[in-house]
Amino acid sequence: MRIANYYSNDDVRIEDIPVPSISQDEMLIKVHASGICGSDVMEWYRIKKAPRVLGHEIAGEIVEVGEEVDGYKVGERVFVSHHVPCDSCKYCRKGHTSVCDTLRTTNFDPGGFAEYIRVPSINVDKGVYRIPNNMSYSEGVFIEPLACVVRGQKFLGLGSEDTVLVIGSGLSGLLHIKLALNKGVKRVIATDISEFRMKTAEKFGASKVFDAEDVSASLVRQANEGKLADKVIVSVGVPGAMEQAFQTVDRGGSILLFAPLKPDQILPMPVWDLWKDEITITTSYAACDDDIKEAIELISEGKVKVNDMISHELPLEKAQEGFRLTAEGEESLKVILKPSE
């Protein structure tokens, strides 16, 4: 079968490997759609494990089922979660399944940028979800990224009187805009450095969009009836964006650090201001079962529309172009590879 093997952002090679063989408690999936995530092009993060077949936002069709697998049959359309928790450790029992040791070591074989993937037993048991009939494979690609956004906003705790500031209007930021509006917040303000993404944020419902280089407390006040933002979502991993969050969050507000910095980056924090104004800072990583189920429902019921976020659908042979489009982010939103075409 064909795979898109990642060596670097500028070196993604189409190679051939055998179709994985499955055991009695596993299944084989034909990948129909696989999204390129922003994390796939974080070269500092990915290159240390290269070469590797990336791709974790997948939707496909069951083509082989092990004899000991119950409840699934050949031909069913599914989303498969690449990381799954044990559901029994102290982290899982406390609701922090995404920091479970098992979750951080599980994956399917090889990755989603391949014609077929083998789904290990634990993923079969805890990470396979049927795609509703009214959901296309390409829409199914959004289940994983939307589930991550669902989890982050649960931690943030949005309310109907909240003004939400989304710093960074890439794919994740745009999903945050759409979901926050679906949750019924008062207004969403957005920022970015790309005119294309700024216009897209406005198209998707942001009441005001600022160039990220110009963002200040006074601009947010002008767009929000003299107040700062109740909730700030940082969806771009740069120190300046996080510093803007500290400057633009209102008293009693909360900040969600949805995107990471590099491991060696240290962020100075205005602890006095955060302390005296009772600012809550929270983070979120990945998604869990309930988040995935909610994401499937949101997409299938049309509460969060995703078709208008698909900018490119490419055959696997054009994986290198897909990585370029995603890394540059100039005129692209969600780039989807179609390994079966």
MITI-907264 format. One record per residue (C-alpha): residue in one letter; x, y, z. Coordinates in steps of 0.05 Angstrom, whole numbers, padded with zeros to 5 digits, always signed. Layout:
AXYZ;...
***
This chain:
M+00000+00000+00000;R+00020+00073-00008;I+00040+00117+00050;A+00061+00190+00057;N+00124+00184+00099;Y+00144+00247+00137;Y+00219+00264+00140;S+00209+00339+00148;N+00158+00392+00128;D+00194+00398+00061;D+00206+00323+00052;V+00144+00281+00051;R+00155+00219+00009;I+00105+00171-00023;E+00130+00102-00007;D+00103+00030-00010;I+00097-00016+00049;P+00057-00080+00060;V-00015-00075+00082;P-00015-00088+00158;S-00038-00157+00180;I-00088-00158+00237;S-00096-00206+00295;Q-00161-00236+00321;D-00178-00175+00364;E-00160-00121+00314;M-00190-00090+00252;L-00165-00061+00186;I-00191+00006+00161;K-00189+00034+00091;V-00174+00108+00100;H-00220+00151+00057;A-00201+00219+00087;S-00145+00243+00131;G-00136+00314+00153;I-00069+00349+00161;C-00068+00379+00231;G-00030+00441+00251;S+00010+00396+00299;D+00032+00354+00239;V+00072+00414+00213;M+00103+00433+00280;E+00170+00411+00254;W+00207+00421+00320;Y+00157+00371+00350;R+00152+00320+00294;I+00221+00316+00264;K+00253+00283+00324;K+00212+00220+00309;A+00220+00222+00233;P+00214+00185+00188;R+00143+00171+00208;V+00073+00164+00178;L+00033+00219+00210;G-00042+00232+00207;H-00092+00225+00264;E-00154+00259+00238;I-00183+00201+00198;A-00248+00173+00172;G-00253+00107+00136;E-00286+00041+00123;I-00278-00025+00159;V-00250-00076+00109;E-00229-00132+00156;V-00250-00152+00226;G-00215-00201+00272;E-00253-00263+00295;E-00256-00238+00367;V-00282-00169+00351;D-00355-00161+00368;G-00403-00105+00348;Y-00370-00084+00283;K-00374-00110+00212;V-00341-00100+00145;G-00368-00041+00107;E-00384+00004+00166;R-00361+00076+00162;V-00320+00097+00223;F-00277+00149+00257;V-00219+00119+00297;S-00186+00155+00355;H-00111+00146+00352;H-00100+00157+00427;V-00143+00120+00478;P-00140+00119+00554;C-00139+00060+00603;D-00201+00087+00640;S-00175+00058+00706;C-00113+00098+00728;K-00118+00156+00778;Y-00118+00207+00721;C-00175+00174+00685;R-00215+00167+00749;K-00208+00242+00760;G-00232+00258+00690;H-00163+00274+00662;T-00162+00217+00612;S-00119+00257+00564;V-00060+00255+00611;C-00065+00180+00620;D+00000+00142+00607;T-00037+00092+00563;L-00067+00148+00520;R+00001+00177+00508;T+00029+00111+00483;T-00028+00084+00440;N-00035+00095+00365;F-00058+00060+00302;D-00011+00029+00251;P+00020+00063+00213;G-00012+00133+00213;G-00071+00163+00177;F-00032+00184+00115;A-00036+00114+00088;E-00085+00073+00047;Y-00099+00026+00106;I-00088+00027+00181;R-00088-00030+00231;V-00128-00014+00293;P-00099-00047+00355;S-00143-00083+00404;I-00147-00028+00456;N-00165+00023+00402;V-00219-00024+00376;D-00247-00029+00446;K-00243+00045+00464;G-00233+00086+00402;V-00278+00066+00344;Y-00340+00107+00329;R-00391+00098+00274;I-00400+00157+00228;P-00473+00177+00218;N-00501+00166+00148;N-00510+00241+00137;M-00436+00255+00151;S-00386+00250+00094;Y-00316+00222+00104;S-00287+00291+00096;E-00333+00318+00150;G-00311+00260+00193;V-00240+00287+00191;F-00264+00344+00237;I-00287+00298+00293;E-00218+00296+00326;P-00201+00371+00322;L-00271+00392+00342;A-00270+00343+00401;C-00205+00376+00425;V-00240+00444+00421;V-00301+00416+00458;R-00255+00393+00515;G-00219+00460+00519;Q-00284+00499+00524;K-00310+00452+00577;F-00250+00470+00620;L-00259+00543+00604;G-00333+00543+00624;L-00369+00590+00576;G-00431+00629+00596;S-00485+00667+00559;E-00459+00734+00584;D-00387+00721+00564;T-00348+00758+00511;V-00296+00710+00483;L-00230+00733+00452;V-00198+00681+00406;I-00125+00697+00394;G-00104+00662+00330;S-00155+00645+00276;G-00124+00583+00245;L-00166+00520+00240;S-00169+00510+00315;G-00185+00583+00328;L-00241+00582+00277;L-00270+00519+00308;H-00268+00555+00375;I-00306+00613+00344;K-00359+00567+00315;L-00368+00526+00379;A-00369+00587+00425;L-00425+00618+00383;N-00462+00552+00384;K-00457+00552+00460;G-00492+00619+00460;V-00438+00668+00485;K-00452+00742+00481;R-00399+00757+00428;V-00334+00732+00399;I-00275+00776+00381;A-00218+00746+00341;T-00147+00762+00319;D-00096+00738+00269;I-00038+00763+00227;S-00066+00736+00162;E-00117+00777+00124;F-00146+00714+00095;R-00158+00683+00164;M-00183+00749+00192;K-00236+00753+00138;T-00253+00680+00150;A-00262+00693+00225;E-00310+00749+00209;K-00347+00705+00159;F-00355+00651+00213;G-00387+00699+00262;A-00334+00740+00299;S-00365+00808+00314;K-00298+00843+00310;V-00231+00819+00282;F-00164+00853+00296;D-00095+00846+00266;A-00057+00808+00320;E+00000+00858+00317;D-00047+00914+00338;V-00084+00878+00394;S-00088+00917+00459;A-00132+00925+00520;S-00161+00989+00492;L-00181+00957+00426;V-00216+00901+00462;R-00253+00951+00505;Q-00275+00989+00443;A-00304+00925+00414;N-00336+00902+00480;E-00375+00959+00511;G-00316+00985+00550;K-00298+00917+00581;L-00242+00868+00571;A-00256+00796+00550;D-00287+00748+00600;K-00255+00688+00567;V-00192+00687+00525;I-00172+00628+00481;V-00100+00626+00457;S-00098+00581+00396;V-00030+00599+00370;G+00035+00577+00403;V+00076+00640+00408;P+00095+00677+00472;G+00067+00744+00446;A-00002+00715+00439;M-00002+00690+00510;E+00023+00758+00535;Q-00036+00789+00498;A-00082+00743+00535;F-00056+00769+00602;Q-00068+00841+00578;T-00139+00831+00551;V-00174+00786+00601;D-00223+00819+00648;R-00225+00813+00724;G-00252+00746+00745;G-00240+00720+00675;S-00206+00658+00648;I-00152+00642+00597;L-00147+00576+00559;L-00078+00560+00533;F-00101+00515+00476;A-00035+00517+00438;P+00034+00500+00467;L+00101+00535+00467;K+00164+00496+00451;P+00188+00456+00511;D+00247+00502+00523;Q+00207+00566+00521;I+00193+00601+00587;L+00136+00651+00592;P+00140+00709+00642;M+00074+00720+00677;P+00046+00782+00711;V+00030+00743+00774;W+00010+00805+00814;D-00043+00825+00763;L-00068+00753+00754;W-00072+00745+00830;K-00107+00810+00847;D-00157+00803+00789;E-00172+00729+00803;I-00153+00706+00734;T-00158+00631+00721;I-00109+00599+00672;T-00126+00531+00645;T-00099+00484+00591;S-00127+00426+00552;Y-00095+00369+00513;A-00127+00321+00465;A-00199+00296+00474;C-00235+00240+00510;D-00295+00195+00495;D-00349+00244+00516;D-00316+00300+00475;I-00313+00256+00413;K-00386+00236+00420;E-00406+00309+00428;A-00365+00329+00367;I-00399+00275+00324;E-00467+00301+00347;L-00449+00374+00334;I-00426+00359+00263;S-00481+00309+00244;E-00536+00355+00270;G-00507+00415+00234;K-00495+00455+00298;V-00422+00465+00279;K-00416+00467+00203;V-00349+00443+00177;N-00357+00437+00101;D-00341+00511+00093;M-00274+00499+00128;I-00249+00449+00076;S-00202+00488+00030;H-00165+00431-00005;E-00178+00357-00018;L-00117+00323-00048;P-00096+00253-00068;L-00043+00220-00025;E+00009+00233-00080;K+00003+00307-00066;A+00017+00301+00009;Q+00078+00346+00002;E+00034+00401-00027;G-00015+00390+00030;F+00040+00399+00082;R+00063+00462+00047;L-00006+00491+00046;T-00018+00475+00119;A+00050+00501+00142;E+00043+00566+00104;G-00029+00576+00123;E-00038+00634+00075;E-00098+00612+00034;S-00116+00546+00066;L-00160+00523+00124;K-00167+00447+00128;V-00126+00407+00079;I-00151+00336+00071;L-00114+00278+00039;K-00155+00223+00004;P-00111+00161+00007;S-00163+00116-00026;E-00169+00158-00089;
***
